[in-house]
Amino acid sequence: MVSTLEEDLELKTSAVKFLEIFSTRIYELATVSPDIVQSVQSISGDWGTVGFSFLAHYTVDGVPQVAKEVVESINLIDLSITFRVIEGDLLDVYNSFRFILKLTPNILSGSVVHWTLEYEKPSNDTPDPTLMKELIQVSKDVDAFVGSLI
């Protein structure tokens, strides 16, 4: 059974600029949010394209983790991107795992990022993931970083 966790965060940055970091410049997360993301390394494909894969080293609750991910979809009209985990620590716990980022521009300025964690538990006893707070912190760090470039 597939489960989801969702959370929204108001951003000062435009939806397009925020999405750009997660689509074509995801490698910058290690610079932007070094306490959580230690590195993002290209494995295959081109940054910002569907099918691009990368290896991310990050921490959850201070514990080092690794995930090999592939960009499953990028929708520049819908302002969304989906990452599917294909190897790593999350798949030691869950049968499948996706990160879905969707942005909604605000009318006056800024935007809202909506994160969805979509995962399949092997059993009902498997706990829900605890990494949403790290995603929200990375999002805040990206918001501050992009805002500093303007």
Disulfide bonds with the S-S distance in Angstrom:
none
